[in-house]
Amino acid sequence: MAKDAAERMVVATVTPRPRCQFPGERLPSDEEFAGLHEQAHRECFWANSVRSDMRIEPETYR
């Protein structure tokens, strides 16, 4: 929480931590994962709707 320009309390930062699961044996390379993350963030409903700072921290697992 923080104050905005009008001194109102607002949610300043949102940090979702989605779990990213990939089928099969091979995980994407770091470069592939970064590209997938960027594409998902660009098309994300939250990221396109919420005016707070959005810091997505994906977790990879099988």
Secondary structure by P-SEA (a helix, b strand, c coil): ccccccccccccbbbbbbbbbbcccccccaaaaaaaaaaaaaacccccccccbbbbbbbbcc
